[in-house]
């Protein structure tokens, strides 16, 4: 079980082909702020049918797409 499981499940339940979530929205889903470790965990999204696309530090959002 990963600390990001609730985010992956949220994506899976959403079902959109593409989803852009702000860091704040991700914080609300997870209950904690994402950190640098997210880069190590992002490959887990594929298990839920998504891939992590653009991570924008400037705009503070992450793009997720169905894989």
C-alpha positions in Angstrom: 0.0 0.0 0.0 1.3 3.4 -1.0 0.8 6.7 0.7 -0.6 7.9 -2.6 -3.2 5.2 -3.0 -6.1 7.6 -2.2 -5.0 9.9 -5.1 -4.8 6.9 -7.5 -8.2 5.7 -6.5 -9.6 9.3 -6.9 -8.3 9.3 -10.5 -9.7 5.9 -11.2 -13.1 6.9 -9.9 -13.1 10.1 -11.8 -12.7 8.3 -15.1 -11.8 11.4 -17.3 -9.3 10.9 -20.1 -7.3 13.9 -18.7 -7.4 15.5 -15.4 -5.5 18.5 -14.1 -5.3 18.8 -10.3 -3.8 21.6 -8.4 -1.4 20.9 -5.5 -4.2 22.1 -3.2 -6.7 19.7 -4.6 -4.2 16.9 -4.3 -3.6 18.0 -0.6 -7.3 17.7 0.0 -7.5 14.2 -1.5 -4.4 12.9 0.3 -4.6 14.8 3.6 -1.0 15.9 3.2 1.1 18.0 0.7 2.9 16.2 -2.0 6.7 16.3 -1.8 9.7 15.3 -3.8 9.0 11.6 -3.1 6.0 11.9 -5.5 8.5 11.5 -8.3 9.3 8.0 -7.1 5.7 7.0 -6.6 4.2 8.4 -9.8 4.7 5.2 -11.7 2.1 3.6 -9.5 -0.6 5.6 -11.3 -0.3 3.1 -14.2 -1.8 0.4 -11.9 -5.0 2.5 -11.9 -5.0 3.3 -15.6 -3.4 6.7 -15.5 0.0 8.2 -16.1 1.5 11.4 -14.6 2.1 14.0 -17.3 3.2 17.5 -16.8 4.1 18.6 -13.3 4.0 22.4 -13.2 5.8 23.9 -10.2 5.1 27.4 -11.5 1.3 26.9 -11.9 1.2 24.3 -9.0 -0.7 21.6 -10.8 -0.2 18.1 -12.2 -1.7 16.7 -15.4 -2.9 13.1 -15.3 -3.9 11.2 -18.5 -5.5 7.8 -19.0 -2.8 5.4 -20.2 
